[in-house]
Amino acid sequence: MSAEFGGRAGRQGKLSRWLRGRRPEPAVDEGGREALLLAAAGAGLPLAPAAHPAGYGCSCDRVGCPTPARHPVSFAWQSQSTTDRSQIERWARHQPQANFITATGMVHDVLDVPLEAGHEAWERLLEAGVEVGPVAQSDDGRMLFFTLTRGTPEDEDEWWPCELDCHPETMDEHPGLRWHCRGSYVLVPPARLPGDDSRSVHWLRGPEHPLPDPLSLLEYLTDACARHVGEHPDQAAASAWPSRR
């Protein structure tokens, strides 16, 4: 089809880039980026390539992408995700602008909360002497707490899909919190976000820290989220759940 309609496809591609407001992309620190990706993989976080910013839009071909620069490039991202050093090096070098996602529910889960609530909970966790594992900050207003996964049952049918954890029966139960487990993903640092070139996803505590049990953090995070939503009720339904492509 691309051969038969190559001219039209080319024009549509140019139009899509213009509509997304494409602009020259900033240089990427290849050495630092690759080292951070390999460190994440070395800690057991399975990675796969993701889209990257194109100005204020997304590098994918979808006009009006709902999650620009925040989604995998392949529909097979779950089976593609890997900790293999050689494969990650190839991806990083052949796709120098790409962000990367880490697939949750295999080795680790991620508790994803509003940034203000996350900092409050983190302070309380440190005061209480609770072990906190890797923590990342996303400059779109979220904080990511990396934890052990809830388990890897021998029977594949026993997996709980991420929706069961991310969408409680009432928003009052876990306001503002998303639990990324089976079937979900998050951006892994270093990742760039659309808009200002300084917007990123970056580590506050690196992947060298052991993954904690999620339940040891959950009470602190839900309490902080409840207070945050009480002060900012308009943010109660804000979703960090990655939209399906």
N, C-alpha and C positions, 0 to 999 in steps of 0.2 A: 504493500500500500504506500509506503514511503517513496518508492520509485515512481509510481503512477501519479501521485499527487505531491511530489516533492516541492514544486514551486509554491503551492498553496500552504503546505506545512511550514515551509520556511518563512512565509509572510506571517502566518499565525504565530510562529515562535517569536518573531521580532515584535509583533503587536503585544504578545503576552509579557515580554520583557519590559516593553514601554509602559504597559498598564501597571506593572508591579513597581515601577519607579527604580529600575536597575541603575546602579551607579558603580564606579570602580570599587573593587573590593579591597579591603586593607590587607597589608602583608601579614602573613602568619608566621609566628615563631616556631619553625618546624622542629628544632631540637627540643624546646620546652614542651611543645604540644605532644610530640611522640613519646617523650619520657613520661609525661603524666598519664597518657593512655596506657602505656605498658605497665606503669605502676598499678593502675586500676585493674588491669587484666591479671597482673601478678598476685593481686589480693583476692582473685577469684571472681571478679565481676565480669560476666560475659558481655562483650561489646559487639555492636554492628554499626555501619555507617548511617548517618542521618543527613537530612537536608541542612543547608546553611543559609544565612541571610543574603538577600539580594536587595540592598538598600533597605527599604522599610517592608519588603516582602520576602518571598521565599524562593529558593533556587529551583523548586519543583515546577512542573509545567501547569499546575492547577491554578487557574485564575481565582483569586479570592481565597487562597488556602487558609483554612480556619486555625491552623497551628503552625504558622510560618517558622521554619528553621528548627522545629521541635519534634519532627516525626522521622521515622526511618525512611530510607530511600527504597527499600524492598518490602514487598508484601510478605516475604518469607523471613522476616527479621528474627522470628523466634527460633527457627531452625538454623539460621545463619549466625546467630550470636555465638561468640567464641572467646576463649581466653588464650588461644594459640598465638604466641608471640610473632611468628613469621607472618601469619595472615594479617594481624593487626598492623604490622610494619608495612606490608604491601598496600593495605587500604589507606593508611595514613600518607604514604608517599605518592600513591597514584591519585588520591583525592585530597589535595592539600588544603582545600577550603572546607571540607566536610566537618560537621559536628558528628558526635557519636552518641548513641543511646546505650544504656545497659538494660538488658532484659531482666525483670524482677521475677521472683517466684521460683528461681532455680537454686540459687545459693543465698540470695539476699532479698529482703523486702525494703521498701522505702516509705517512711512516714513523712508526708508532705503537708506542710502547714503554712499559714500566713507568716510572713517574715517577722512581724512584730511579736506575734505569739511564740514563734520559734525561739527568738532571742530571750524572751521572758522565761520560757521553759528551760532553756539551756542553763541560764543562771541558777535556777532552782535545782536543777539536776546536779550541777557542780557543787552547790552548797550542801546538798544531801549526800554527796559522795557517790552518786550513781555513775557507773561506767557508761560513758557516751562513746559511740563509735565514730565512723566517718560522718562528717556533716558538710553539706554544700549549701551555698547561697545562690539563688537565682535572682538576678536583678530585675525580674518582672514581679517581685514581691512575694517570693516563696522561699522556704527553707526546707531542706531535704535531710532527714535523719536516716542513715543507712543502718539496717539491722539484719540479724539472721532471718532467714525465711521461717515461716511457721511449720515447715516440715516438708519432706519429700516422700509421700506414701508410695509403696510398691505398686499399688493399684492406681493406674492413671485416672480412673473414673472418680477417685476420691479427692481429686484436686478441687479446691474451691476457686471459682473464677474471681477475678479482681473486683467485678461489679458488686459481689456480696459484701466486700469489705469497704468499698468506696462509697456505696450509696446506702447508708443505714435507713431504717424505716422512717425515721424523722430526722430532720436536720438538727433538732435539739439534742440528739444523742451524741453526735460527734461533729459539732458545727465547725466548718472550715477545714476539717482534716480529711485527707485522702490517703488510703492505705494501698500502695502499689504492691501487688503480689502476682499470683499467676495470671498471665495474659496481659501484663502491663509493662511499661518501660518509663524511664526518665532520662533526660539528658545527663551525660556524665562529663565532669570537667576535664579539660577546658572546652567550653562551648560558647559560641557567640550568639547573641540575640539580635533581632532586627532593630533598626533605629540607630541610636547613638552607638558609635563604634566601641565605646567603653562598656556597654551592657553585655554581661556575660553570666555564665554559670561557673563558679569557682569554689575550690575547697576552702572551708574554714578549719576543718580537721581532715587530714588526708586519709587515703585508703589503707595506710599502714596500721591504723588503729583497729583492734579486733571488733568484729561485729557483735553488738549486744543482743540480748533477747528483746524483742519488740515490746513485750508486756512490761518490762522494767521502765520503759519510757512513756508508755501510753497514758498513764494517769496524769503525768505532768503536762503532756502535750494537750490532752483534751481539756484539762482545767484552764490552761493558758488560752486555748482556742475559744472556750466559752466566754472568757472575759473579753477577748478581742472582739468577738462577734457582738457581745453586749454593748461595747463602745462603738462598733461600726456595723450596725444591723444591715446596711446596704450591701455588705460584703458576705453575708451569710450564705448565699447561694453561689458565690464565686467558685468556679470549677478549675481544678488543676488536672483533671482527668484528661489523658490524651485522646482527642477525638479520633474515631476510626476514619481511615482514608478510603 
